[in-house]
Amino acid sequence: MKAVLNTAPTMEPVSVPEVKDHLRVDHNNEDELIANLVASCREQVEQITNRAIMTQTWDVYLDCFSDKDYIVLPFGNLQSVTHVKHKDTDGDETTMTVSTDYLVETNGERHGRIVLPYGGTWPSGPFYPSNPISIRFVCGWTSALLVPKRIKQAIKLLCAAQYEARGDAYTGQMTVTEDQTAENLLWNERLWGTF
């Protein structure tokens, strides 16, 4: 399974004023820097947790349909499936119909799934040789208010670490210690599973 981001989030789980408060920054000179830190740290948290934090649209590409009666989608918090399409050997595309050809299980904060209806079967090949099956879906929390506090706090901690170490030059010997607090906060928020 290959996943490609189609539409990035339009909002962040923590705001610039929240992060400025956490950093004890009382001026507006670095708002753009802090906004970039928030986005960067949210992306880092997404990598650590295997989640999409805020609403975003993804395309996944499969070489063949599952040998099971379901396909697990990555990133959790599945909101909807926009389409499931497959191409025949000539490249002609067929769009499958929800509720007739497949069902959608959102499964809350866990992995969402596309499931065959009772007695249904996946289309059989042969398929087009390049990205023959595509699934577009929307996932992530719909509001910053719904994002778990552990995730928000981890983002703030990562922002603070990056804010403090933003390219200052060091001379001489330096000792680096890694703070695991953010990773510890995110441990229970991780989605496990391979795709």
Residue pairs with C-beta under 8 A, 6 or more apart in sequence:
1 60
1 61
1 62
1 74
1 195
2 60
2 61
2 131
3 58
3 59
3 60
3 61
3 74
3 75
3 195
4 58
4 59
4 60
4 61
5 56
5 57
5 58
6 56
6 57
6 58
6 59
6 136
7 56
7 57
8 56
9 42
9 52
9 53
9 54
9 55
9 56
9 140
10 54
10 55
11 54
11 55
11 144
12 35
12 38
12 39
12 42
12 54
12 144
13 42
13 53
13 54
13 141
13 144
13 147
13 151
13 152
13 155
14 38
14 42
14 144
14 152
14 155
14 156
14 159
15 38
15 144
16 31
16 34
16 35
16 38
18 152
18 156
19 34
19 37
19 38
19 155
19 156
19 159
20 26
20 31
20 34
22 156
22 159
22 160
23 34
23 159
23 160
23 163
25 34
33 163
33 166
34 159
34 163
37 159
37 162
37 163
38 155
38 159
40 162
41 155
41 158
41 159
41 162
42 53
42 54
42 155
44 158
45 51
45 53
45 151
45 154
45 155
45 158
45 182
45 186
46 52
46 53
46 75
48 183
48 186
48 190
49 151
49 186
49 189
49 190
49 191
50 74
50 75
50 76
50 190
50 191
50 192
50 193
51 75
51 76
51 77
51 140
51 189
51 190
51 191
52 58
52 75
52 76
52 77
52 139
52 140
53 140
53 141
53 147
53 151
54 140
54 141
54 144
54 147
55 79
55 138
55 139
55 140
55 141
55 142
56 138
56 139
56 140
57 82
57 136
57 137
57 138
58 74
58 75
58 136
58 137
58 138
58 139
59 134
59 135
59 136
60 73
60 74
60 134
60 135
60 137
60 195
61 131
61 133
61 134
61 135
62 71
62 132
62 133
62 134
62 135
63 127
63 132
63 133
64 125
64 127
64 132
64 133
65 71
65 86
65 122
65 123
65 124
65 133
66 122
69 115
69 116
69 120
70 105
70 113
70 114
70 115
70 116
71 113
71 114
71 135
72 111
72 112
72 113
72 193
72 195
73 81
73 111
73 112
73 113
73 114
73 135
73 137
73 139
74 111
74 191
74 193
74 195
75 111
75 139
75 140
75 191
76 109
76 110
76 111
76 112
76 139
76 191
77 108
77 109
77 112
77 139
77 140
77 141
78 104
78 105
78 106
78 107
78 111
78 112
78 113
78 137
78 138
78 139
79 106
79 137
79 138
79 139
79 140
79 142
80 104
80 106
80 137
80 138
81 98
81 102
81 104
81 112
81 114
81 135
81 136
81 137
82 136
82 137
82 138
83 95
83 96
83 134
83 135
83 136
84 95
84 96
84 98
84 101
84 102
84 114
84 133
84 134
84 135
85 93
85 94
85 95
85 96
85 133
85 134
85 135
86 93
86 94
86 96
86 123
86 127
86 132
86 133
86 134
87 93
87 94
87 127
87 128
87 131
87 132
87 133
88 94
88 126
88 127
88 128
89 126
89 127
89 128
89 129
90 128
91 128
94 123
96 102
96 123
98 104
99 117
100 117
101 117
101 120
102 114
102 115
102 116
102 117
102 120
103 114
103 115
103 116
103 117
104 112
104 113
104 114
104 115
105 112
105 113
105 114
105 115
106 112
107 113
110 191
111 191
111 193
112 137
112 139
114 135
116 122
125 132
127 133
141 147
144 152
148 189
150 185
150 186
150 188
150 189
151 185
151 186
151 189
153 182
153 185
154 181
154 182
154 183
154 185
154 186
157 179
157 181
157 182
157 185
158 182
161 179
161 182
